[in-house]
Structure formats: structure tokens, C-alpha cells
């Protein structure tokens, strides 16, 4: 069963250019992963510095493997100092 994920990132405005560069690498590498059906970065049009990562994985096992990938671990380490608040992550299965 496919699993959907939405992660919400809120960045300090001083780091936006650097954050987008890190996201570019993360998105490029993640889209190569087995089981990745969608991995899109969306910027909130009303809140500068707020981004949504919209993900769709073939299975929960694929998502779990993604969590241990070097490119994701490096991204988390690199962006930690740039965030205004903790990243919110929502996971679920399609209802309708």
C-alpha cells in the first residue's frame, strides 16, 4: 500500500538560498531511490521561508529505507541550524 508524507519546514529568511540548494540535492538524489513515486518541494506562497515536501512512496518499507540514506542524513544535519522550528512530518494512507 502506498504511503503519503508531507513534511513542513520553516526556515530563517537569512538561509533561504542555502536551503534551496540543499533541497535541490535532496530531491535529485531521493527521486533516484527505489519506491519513490513522488518527491516534490513546494514553497508556501503566503509564508516566506515555509516549504512543504510532498512525498509518495510505493510502500512503508521504501520510506523506511529512505530514512537511512546518506543524502537525507546529510540534509538533516546541514539544515538543522537554518530552521526556525522543528520540522513537522505527517504520514498516512490515502482514504478516498
ChimeraX attribute file (.defattr): number of C-alpha atoms within 10 A of each C-alpha:
attribute: neighborCount
match mode: 1-to-1
recipient: residues
	/A:1	9
	/A:2	16
	/A:3	18
	/A:4	20
	/A:5	19
	/A:6	18
	/A:7	15
	/A:8	21
	/A:9	20
	/A:10	20
	/A:11	22
	/A:12	15
	/A:13	14
	/A:14	10
	/A:15	14
	/A:16	17
	/A:17	11
	/A:18	12
	/A:19	19
	/A:20	14
	/A:21	10
	/A:22	17
	/A:23	18
	/A:24	12
	/A:25	13
	/A:26	20
	/A:27	17
	/A:28	13
	/A:29	14
	/A:30	19
	/A:31	15
	/A:32	10
	/A:33	15
	/A:34	13
	/A:35	19
	/A:36	18
	/A:37	17
	/A:38	17
	/A:39	18
	/A:40	15
	/A:41	19
	/A:42	12
	/A:43	15
	/A:44	13
	/A:45	9
	/A:46	7
	/A:47	9
	/A:48	13
	/A:49	21
	/A:50	19
	/A:51	18
	/A:52	19
	/A:53	18
	/A:54	16
	/A:55	19
	/A:56	21
	/A:57	22
	/A:58	16
	/A:59	15
	/A:60	18
	/A:61	12
	/A:62	16
	/A:63	21
	/A:64	11
	/A:65	12
	/A:66	19
	/A:67	12
	/A:68	10
	/A:69	13
	/A:70	12
	/A:71	17
	/A:72	18
	/A:73	13
	/A:74	12
	/A:75	15
	/A:76	14
	/A:77	9
	/A:78	13
	/A:79	16
	/A:80	13
	/A:81	12
	/A:82	17
	/A:83	18
	/A:84	14
	/A:85	13
	/A:86	11
	/A:87	14
	/A:88	11
	/A:89	12
	/A:90	10
	/A:91	12
	/A:92	12
	/A:93	12
	/A:94	8
	/A:95	4
	/A:96	3
